[in-house]
């Protein structure tokens, strides 16, 4: 099993502007551990990856190969935990395939998952009584609501460690 780190493409200034528009007052960079399950033809190298976390409601689709890049920035590191059970990965992949016709021919390959880290920008907003967490991808700049439970679990784990 290899360790991969997806590249950070959204810089600090862009992330701060995006998070401010979403209501955040403070922000920080983080990396969330995920499990990458290969997609493609049975005997071919993977053409895409399904990125999963036990706490996430949806999986993320990563096209092409996983890059082996590392960022040197100081970031909050959120562990990925145990791999997602195969039956849950199959269910997540089923819903992804239903959402997009072009994915219907790709298959989930029977192979152990690879560990991968996804760069994120975490924004914090709200007043004293309510705290609000906003998760934005540092790869695309999109808000990732589906990963919020995974990030919260990782933050709880980082606080205990």
C-alpha positions in Angstrom: 0.0 0.0 0.0 1.4 3.4 -1.0 0.9 6.8 0.6 -0.2 9.6 -1.8 -0.9 13.2 -1.2 -3.1 15.1 -3.6 -1.7 18.5 -4.6 -2.8 21.8 -3.1 -4.0 24.1 -6.0 -5.9 26.8 -4.1 -3.5 29.2 -2.4 -4.1 31.0 1.0 -5.5 34.3 -0.4 -8.0 32.5 -2.7 -9.1 30.2 0.1 -9.5 33.1 2.5 -11.7 35.0 0.1 -13.8 31.9 -0.7 -14.2 31.1 3.0 -15.1 34.7 3.9 -17.9 34.6 1.2 -19.2 31.4 2.9 -19.2 33.2 6.4 -16.0 32.1 7.9 -14.0 34.5 10.1 -11.0 32.3 10.8 -9.4 29.6 8.7 -6.6 27.0 8.6 -5.1 24.5 6.2 -5.5 20.8 6.9 -5.0 17.4 5.3 -7.6 14.6 5.7 -6.6 11.0 5.4 -8.8 9.1 2.9 -8.8 5.6 1.4 -8.4 5.4 -2.4 -10.2 2.4 -4.1 -9.1 1.8 -7.8 -11.6 2.0 -10.6 -11.3 0.7 -14.2 -11.1 -2.5 -16.2 -10.3 -5.7 -14.2 -6.8 -6.3 -15.5 -5.8 -2.8 -16.4 -4.2 -0.1 -14.2 -6.8 2.2 -12.5 -8.2 4.9 -14.7 -9.8 6.7 -11.6 -10.0 6.4 -7.9 -12.9 6.5 -5.4 -11.8 8.4 -2.3 -13.6 7.2 0.9 -13.7 7.8 4.6 -15.8 5.9 7.2 -17.4 9.1 8.4 -18.2 10.6 5.0 -21.6 10.5 3.5 -20.3 10.4 -0.1 -17.1 9.4 -1.9 -15.0 11.7 -4.0 -14.0 10.7 -7.6 -10.4 11.4 -8.6 -9.7 10.9 -12.3 -6.4 9.6 -13.5 -3.4 8.5 -11.5 -2.8 9.5 -7.9 0.1 12.0 -7.7 2.9 11.4 -5.2 3.4 15.0 -4.2 3.9 16.4 -0.7 3.3 19.9 0.7 5.7 21.2 3.3 3.2 23.6 4.9 2.2 23.4 8.5 -1.2 21.9 8.5 -3.6 20.1 10.8 -3.3 16.4 10.0 -6.6 14.5 10.3 -6.2 10.8 10.3 -8.1 8.6 7.9 -8.9 5.8 10.4 -9.5 2.2 9.3 -10.3 1.5 5.6 -14.0 1.6 4.6 -15.6 -1.8 4.5 -15.9 -3.3 0.9 -19.7 -3.4 1.0 -19.9 0.3 1.9 -17.5 1.2 -0.9 -19.6 -0.9 -3.4 -22.7 1.1 -2.3 -20.9 4.4 -2.6 -19.7 3.4 -6.0 -23.2 2.4 -7.1 -24.6 5.9 -6.2 -21.7 7.6 -8.0 -22.3 5.5 -11.2 -26.1 6.3 -11.1 -25.2 10.0 -10.9 -23.1 9.9 -14.1 -23.7 7.9 -17.2 -20.1 8.0 -18.3 -19.0 6.1 -15.2 -21.3 3.1 -15.8 -18.6 1.0 -17.7 -16.0 1.5 -15.0 -15.7 -1.2 -12.3 -14.5 -1.2 -8.7 -11.3 -3.3 -8.8 -10.7 -5.9 -6.2 -7.5 -4.6 -4.6 -6.5 -3.3 -1.3 -7.0 0.5 -1.0 -4.2 3.0 -0.9 -3.8 5.8 1.7 -4.2 9.3 0.3 -4.4 12.7 1.9 -6.7 15.4 0.6 -5.6 19.1 1.2 -8.4 21.2 2.7 -9.1 24.7 3.9 -11.1 24.7 7.1 -13.1 27.8 7.9 -14.7 28.7 11.2 -17.6 31.1 11.7 -20.5 31.8 13.9 -20.8 33.5 17.3 -20.2 32.3 20.8 -23.3 30.2 21.1 -22.9 28.6 17.7 -19.8 27.4 15.9 -19.8 26.7 12.2 -17.3 24.6 10.3 -16.9 25.1 6.6 -14.8 22.6 4.6 -13.4 23.7 1.2 -11.2 21.6 -1.1 -7.7 22.9 -1.6 -7.7 21.1 -5.0 -10.8 22.6 -6.5 -12.0 25.3 -4.2 -15.4 23.7 -3.8 -17.2 23.3 -0.5 -17.2 19.7 0.6 -20.2 19.3 2.9 -20.1 15.5 2.6 -16.7 15.4 4.2 -17.7 17.5 7.2 -18.4 14.5 9.5 -15.0 13.0 8.6 -13.3 16.3 9.4 -15.1 16.7 12.7 -14.1 13.1 13.6 -10.5 13.9 12.7 -10.5 17.1 14.7 -11.9 15.2 17.8 -9.1 12.6 17.3 -6.4 15.3 16.9 -7.7 16.9 20.2 -7.4 13.6 22.0 -3.9 12.8 20.7 
